[in-house]
Amino acid sequence: CQEMPQDNLVLRISYVVLRNTHHARRNTIMATEEIVLRYFLTKGVILIKF
C-alpha cells in the first residue's frame, strides 16, 4: 500500500512539469514571433527611410 501515494506524487509532478513546459513553450513562441515581427518592422522602416 506504500507504492500508491508515491505513484500519485510522480504523476502529479509530471503533470505539473508538462503543463509548465507547455505554457513556457507557448510563451517563447509568442515572444519569438514578437521579436521577428519587430525585426521586420524595423527593417521595413529602414527600407522606407532609404
N, C-alpha and C positions, 0 to 999 in steps of 0.2 A: 504493500500500500504506500510505500515511501517514494516510488518512482513517479506516481501520478502528478503530484504538485510540481516536481521538477520539470516534467514534460510540459505542463501548462506554462511554467515560467519561461521555458525555452521558446514555446510557441508565441507567448506574449511578446518576448523580447524581439524575436524575428519579425513579428508583425509590426511592431513599432519601428524597427530599423527599416523594413521595407517601405512603410508609409513615409518615414522621414526622407529616405533616399528618393522616393518618388517626388515628394514636394521639392527637394533640393534640385533634382534634375529639371523639373518644370521651371523653377526659378532661374536656373543657369541658362536654360534655353531662352527664356524671356529676356534675360539680361544680354545674352549674345545677340539676339535679334535687335534689341535696342541699340547695342554698340554698332552693329553692322548698318542699321538704318542711319544712325547719327554719322557714321563714317561716310556713307554715300551722300548724305545730305550736305556735309561739309565739302565733299569732293564736287558735288553739283554746284554749290555756292561758289567755290573757287573757279570752276569752269565758267559759270555765268559771269563772274567778275572779269575774267580774262576774255 
